[in-house]
Amino acid sequence: MPRYRIAIEYDGTPFVGWQRQALGVSVQGAIETAIHAFCGETVSLRAAGRTDAGVHALGQVAHFDLSLPRDTFRIREALNYHLKPQPVAVLDCVEVAEDFDARFSAVKRHYLYRILNRRARPALQQHRVWWVAVPLDWQRMHAAAQHLVGHHDFTTFRDAQCQARSPVKTLDRLDVVQAGEEIHIRASARSFLHHQVRSMVGTLKHVGDGRWQVEDVKRALDAHDRAACGVVAPASGLYLVAVDYA
């Protein structure tokens, strides 16, 4: 039974998230429906990351099995045809070994968070950024972010409903840079806890607007207490950018 890996781009705004749910349209459900429309097979997609409602992807990865071999170019073209008009695009399709797993074979995941930092509200990027009108000091945010890089217990930045076995993770990168009117926060790690990136971004925002000091982020991390976290940044600014495989 051949296995296929697809790279996917989507606007998460109209979806209930990646994962198929009883109510509402999910990204997973939309693609599985497109696969069935293309070849009549019912499959179950496994993704590298189960993004929440409103979270976007530039490079999500998923895999599925078909009963018969099919041309990868035709799979990609057929899925994009049947996905219309949903804001989902299959960027690539390749056949992979039967032991490949989009989730468990991943060695690193890369996220981007976009903050639009200006007085005027967004007209074109309303559901694709976090609009913060007050000026933010991105350099102080970057300095504070470095307290979170490394191997830590991230309980403070873990959602109460997180199902991960352990709150201990290794954060390889957390960079804050200015990009015109936007502040970009890039995070990389093998895996993340539920709402970890959004929780870290919301906490760094407190540093940027002067509500917290740089060292307060380390104290929050060391507290190992969800109550010590800052606000949780909205889903609209978060993007799964890429997933690395060995």
C-alpha positions in Angstrom: 0.0 0.0 0.0 1.8 3.2 -1.2 2.2 6.1 1.3 2.2 9.7 0.2 3.5 12.9 1.9 1.9 16.2 1.0 3.0 19.8 1.9 0.1 22.1 2.6 -0.6 25.8 2.8 -3.8 27.1 4.3 -5.5 30.1 5.8 -6.8 28.8 9.2 -9.5 31.6 9.6 -12.6 29.6 8.5 -11.6 26.3 10.0 -12.1 24.8 13.5 -8.5 23.7 13.3 -6.5 21.0 11.6 -8.2 18.1 13.4 -11.4 16.6 12.2 -14.3 17.4 14.6 -18.0 16.6 14.9 -19.0 20.2 14.3 -17.4 22.6 11.9 -15.1 22.3 8.9 -11.5 21.2 9.6 -8.4 21.3 7.4 -8.0 17.6 7.8 -11.6 17.0 6.9 -11.4 19.2 3.8 -8.4 17.3 2.4 -9.8 13.9 3.3 -13.0 14.9 1.4 -10.9 16.0 -1.6 -9.0 12.7 -1.6 -12.3 10.7 -1.6 -13.6 12.9 -4.4 -10.5 12.2 -6.4 -10.2 8.5 -6.0 -13.1 7.2 -4.0 -10.9 6.1 -1.1 -11.6 7.0 2.6 -8.3 7.9 4.3 -7.2 9.2 7.6 -4.5 12.0 7.3 -1.8 12.3 9.9 -0.2 15.8 10.2 3.0 17.0 11.6 1.2 19.5 13.8 -2.5 19.8 14.8 -2.9 23.5 14.5 -5.7 25.3 16.4 -8.6 27.2 15.0 -7.4 30.3 13.2 -3.8 29.2 13.0 -2.3 29.3 9.5 0.3 27.1 7.7 2.9 27.8 5.0 4.4 24.3 5.2 2.2 21.8 7.0 3.0 18.2 6.3 0.7 15.2 6.3 0.7 11.6 5.0 -1.9 9.1 3.9 -2.1 5.7 2.3 -3.8 4.6 -0.9 -4.7 1.1 -2.0 -3.1 1.6 -5.4 -0.1 3.5 -6.7 -0.9 6.9 -8.3 1.1 9.6 -10.0 2.1 12.2 -7.5 1.6 15.1 -9.9 -1.9 14.0 -10.6 -2.6 13.6 -6.9 -1.5 17.2 -6.2 -3.5 18.6 -9.1 -6.6 16.6 -8.3 -6.6 17.6 -4.6 -6.2 21.3 -5.5 -9.1 21.0 -7.9 -11.4 19.4 -5.3 -10.3 21.7 -2.5 -11.7 24.8 -4.3 -13.0 27.1 -3.0 -11.5 26.3 0.5 -8.3 28.4 1.3 -6.2 25.2 1.2 -3.5 24.4 -1.3 -1.4 21.2 -1.7 2.1 22.5 -2.6 3.8 19.1 -3.2 3.2 15.4 -3.2 5.8 12.7 -3.0 5.7 8.9 -2.4 7.5 7.9 0.8 8.6 4.8 2.6 5.8 2.9 4.4 7.5 3.7 7.8 7.4 7.5 7.2 5.1 9.3 9.7 4.4 13.0 9.3 4.2 13.5 13.0 6.7 11.1 14.5 9.4 11.3 11.8 9.7 15.1 12.2 12.9 16.3 13.7 12.1 20.0 13.9 9.1 22.3 13.5 9.3 26.0 12.7 6.7 28.6 13.6 6.4 32.3 12.9 4.3 34.8 14.8 3.4 38.1 13.2 2.5 41.2 15.3 1.3 44.3 13.4 2.6 47.1 15.6 1.0 50.4 14.5 -1.8 52.7 15.5 -4.0 52.0 12.5 -5.9 48.8 12.5 -5.3 46.3 9.7 -7.6 46.4 6.7 -6.0 43.6 4.7 -4.3 41.5 7.3 -7.1 41.4 9.9 -7.1 37.7 10.4 -3.4 37.1 9.7 -1.7 39.2 12.4 -2.0 40.3 16.0 -2.7 44.0 15.9 -1.0 45.8 18.8 -1.5 49.5 18.7 0.9 50.5 21.5 4.6 50.7 20.6 6.6 47.6 21.4 10.3 47.4 22.1 11.3 44.4 20.0 14.9 44.4 21.3 13.8 44.0 24.9 11.4 41.2 23.7 14.3 39.4 22.0 16.5 39.7 25.1 13.7 38.3 27.2 13.1 35.5 24.7 16.6 34.1 25.2 15.6 33.1 28.8 13.3 30.6 27.2 15.8 29.0 24.7 17.1 25.6 25.8 15.9 22.6 27.7 13.3 23.6 30.3 10.1 22.7 32.1 7.6 24.8 30.2 4.6 24.3 32.5 4.1 28.0 32.7 3.5 28.2 29.0 1.5 25.0 28.7 -2.3 25.0 28.1 -4.3 23.4 31.0 -5.7 20.9 28.5 -2.4 19.9 27.0 -2.1 16.2 26.5 1.7 15.9 26.3 3.2 13.4 28.7 5.8 15.9 30.0 6.1 19.7 30.1 9.9 19.4 29.5 10.9 20.5 26.0 14.0 21.8 24.2 13.4 25.2 22.5 16.1 25.6 19.9 15.3 29.1 18.8 13.2 32.1 19.8 14.1 35.2 17.9 12.3 38.5 17.8 13.0 40.9 14.9 11.4 44.0 13.4 10.1 43.8 9.9 8.8 47.2 8.9 5.6 47.8 10.8 5.6 44.2 12.0 7.4 42.3 14.7 8.2 38.7 13.8 8.8 36.0 16.4 10.4 32.8 15.1 10.4 29.6 17.2 12.0 26.3 16.4 11.9 23.0 18.3 11.4 19.3 17.7 8.0 19.6 19.3 5.9 22.1 21.2 3.3 22.0 24.0 -0.3 23.0 23.3 -0.4 26.8 23.1 3.3 27.1 24.0 4.2 29.5 21.2 1.1 31.7 21.7 1.8 31.7 25.4 5.4 32.7 25.0 4.5 35.5 22.5 1.8 36.9 24.8 4.3 37.0 27.6 7.0 38.7 25.5 4.4 41.3 24.5 4.2 42.3 28.2 8.0 42.9 28.0 7.6 44.9 24.8 5.0 47.3 26.1 6.9 47.8 29.4 4.5 46.0 31.6 7.2 43.4 32.5 10.9 43.6 32.8 13.2 41.3 30.8 14.1 39.2 33.9 10.4 38.7 34.7 10.2 36.1 31.8 12.8 33.9 33.5 10.9 34.2 36.8 7.7 33.1 35.0 9.5 30.1 33.4 11.0 29.1 36.8 7.6 29.3 38.5 6.4 26.2 36.7 2.9 27.6 37.1 0.4 28.4 34.4 -0.8 31.4 36.5 2.6 33.0 36.0 2.1 33.2 32.2 1.2 36.5 30.5 -1.7 36.6 28.0 -2.1 34.0 25.3 -1.6 35.7 21.9 -4.5 35.2 19.5 -4.3 32.4 16.9 -4.5 34.8 13.9 -0.8 35.7 14.0 0.6 32.2 14.2 1.9 30.2 11.2 3.4 26.8 10.9 6.2 27.6 8.5 8.0 24.4 7.9 8.7 20.9 9.2 12.1 19.2 9.0 12.8 15.5 8.4 16.1 13.6 8.6 
